[in-house]
Amino acid sequence: MNINIFENSELGSQFVAEQIQALIKKKTKLTEEVILGLATGSTPKELYKKLVSMYKAGEISFEQVITFNLDEYHPMSHDSEHSYHHFMNQIFFDAVDIKAENTWIPSGEVEKAQIESHCREYEQQIVDVGGIDLQLLGIGTNGHIGFNEPGSTIDSVTRYVELDEQTRIDAAAAFGGIDNVPRNAISMGIDTILKAKEIVLMAWGSGKAEIIRDCLFGEITAVKPATFLQKHPNVHIVLDREAAALIDVD
C-alpha cells in the first residue's frame, strides 16, 4: 500500500483533490468519462469543499464525470437531512457542473421487496460504464468500509445489510440518539469496491489510529473488512498525523 501522512486533514484532503483533478484532466483530454466512487460522512467533507473550490476557480470540470456512492441508509427519504442523497447534493453535486443523471446513489426509498433487484441494477450500472476508476473510502472504528460491517465477505456485492451496533453508536449523535439510527442500509460490497482500478482510503484523528494499524498491517479477516484492501494492487492510504500515530512508516 502507498501510505501518505499529512500534518492535518486539510492537507490530506488537498492531496486527494489534486489526485482527482489529475485523473479528470487526463481522461477528459482523451474524451473519456471519469467514473468516481464516492463516500459520505465526516471524513470526505473537506475533500468535497476542495473540489468545489477548484471548480469555482475554473480549475476542474465534472461534466464528463459519473459517480457512484457507496451506500445509503434504509429506509430513508432522499429529502431527509440524514440521507446521503441530501448530503451529496448539499455539499457537492449542487455546487458543481456534474449532470444529475450521472450521479448514482443507492435508494433508501425503494420498497423492501424491490431491494434485491435494485442492488443488481446498481451493480450493472457500474459494469455498463466500464467500472470505477477511483474509489474513495473512509473507515469505521470497527473496520467497515462502505457499510460492509464485520462479517462481510470478500465476494460480497451491493446488497441489503444490517448495521453493526458500533456503527449505530458512532452515528447516534448525528441522529439525536441511537434509537433514531436506522438498523439497515444498502451498500456496495467488498468485491464491488475491490474491482475499482484505484482506491483512496482517508482517515483523520486519533480515534482511527488503532483500526488503521490493524487493517493495514494485521491479519486479513472478515472481522475487519478493511483488511481486504491489502489484496488490492493500487491502494493509497491518506492519513493525518493522529490517525497514523500507531503505524511505523519509514
C-alpha positions, -999 to 999 in steps of 0.1 A, spaced: 0 0 0 11 36 -7 8 54 27 7 92 27 8 110 60 0 147 64 1 172 93 -37 176 92 -68 166 74 -69 198 53 -35 189 37 -45 153 32 -78 164 16 -59 187 -8 -36 159 -18 -67 137 -27 -84 166 -45 -53 170 -67 -53 133 -75 -89 135 -86 -82 167 -106 -53 150 -124 -74 119 -132 -102 141 -146 -79 162 -167 -61 130 -181 -93 113 -191 -112 143 -204 -83 151 -226 -88 117 -241 -126 125 -243 -132 96 -218 -157 96 -190 -144 96 -154 -160 71 -131 -157 80 -94 -168 60 -64 -178 84 -36 -180 82 2 -200 102 27 -197 110 64 -173 134 81 -141 121 65 -146 134 29 -163 167 38 -131 187 35 -122 170 2 -156 179 -14 -151 215 -3 -117 215 -20 -132 201 -52 -159 227 -52 -133 255 -47 -113 241 -77 -145 241 -98 -153 277 -89 -118 287 -97 -121 272 -132 -95 245 -124 -117 215 -129 -150 204 -145 -173 175 -137 -192 175 -170 -177 142 -180 -178 126 -145 -201 98 -134 -203 90 -97 -215 60 -77 -219 64 -39 -211 35 -16 -242 33 4 -274 47 19 -295 41 50 -327 21 45 -355 31 49 -345 68 43 -362 95 24 -340 113 -1 -351 146 14 -341 137 49 -312 156 65 -297 122 73 -299 109 37 -268 105 18 -287 119 -12 -292 151 7 -256 151 19 -241 147 -16 -264 173 -31 -258 199 -4 -221 195 0 -210 187 -36 -234 180 -65 -254 212 -64 -222 233 -63 -205 219 -94 -214 212 -130 -220 174 -128 -251 162 -146 -278 150 -122 -283 119 -144 -247 109 -138 -249 107 -101 -259 73 -87 -267 66 -50 -284 35 -36 -320 44 -28 -333 44 8 -368 48 -6 -370 15 -26 -396 -9 -14 -382 -38 6 -395 -63 -20 -376 -45 -47 -342 -41 -29 -326 -72 -44 -334 -61 -80 -323 -26 -71 -290 -39 -59 -285 -60 -91 -293 -29 -112 -268 -8 -93 -240 -34 -99 -250 -35 -136 -248 3 -139 -212 2 -127 -204 -25 -151 -221 -7 -180 -199 24 -177 -167 3 -176 -161 1 -138 -149 26 -112 -117 45 -120 -111 58 -84 -130 47 -53 -130 70 -22 -133 53 12 -134 62 48 -131 36 76 -153 29 106 -139 23 140 -149 -14 136 -131 -17 102 -161 -13 80 -157 3 45 -190 15 30 -215 -3 52 -196 -36 49 -198 -45 85 -177 -71 104 -185 -105 88 -187 -91 53 -170 -115 28 -146 -107 1 -171 -118 -26 -199 -96 -13 -217 -73 -38 -242 -45 -35 -268 -57 -10 -291 -50 19 -272 -50 52 -278 -49 89 -258 -22 106 -233 -32 133 -241 -19 168 -208 1 169 -217 18 136 -251 28 151 -234 41 182 -210 62 162 -239 77 142 -261 83 173 -251 119 179 -259 130 143 -294 113 146 -302 127 181 -299 94 198 -293 57 189 -330 49 188 -333 72 157 -304 55 138 -316 31 111 -308 -6 116 -303 -13 79 -287 1 48 -279 -7 11 -242 -9 5 -217 -17 -23 -199 -50 -14 -163 -57 -8 -160 -73 -43 -176 -42 -59 -150 -20 -41 -120 -41 -50 -129 -40 -87 -121 -3 -87 -89 5 -107 -76 27 -78 -87 31 -42 -81 60 -19 -88 55 18 -88 85 41 -87 86 79 -84 115 103 -80 117 141 -67 96 169 -100 77 170 -90 59 138 -54 51 148 -60 16 162 -82 4 133 -58 19 107 -29 -1 123 -49 -33 124 -63 -31 89 -31 -21 71 -8 -45 89 -30 -71 106 -44 -104 95 -68 -103 66 -101 -112 80 -138 -106 75 -139 -95 112 -123 -62 100 -134 -58 64 -110 -30 55 -82 -56 58 -93 -69 24 -78 -38 9 -44 -54 14 -53 -76 -16 -57 -46 -40 -28 -37 -62 -34 1 -62 -45 15 -28 -35 49 -15 -39 54 23 -41 91 32 -38 99 69 -33 128 93 -6 125 120 -31 114 146 -46 86 125 -10 74 117 2 75 153 3 37 158 20 28 125 57 27 117 63 40 82 99 47 70 
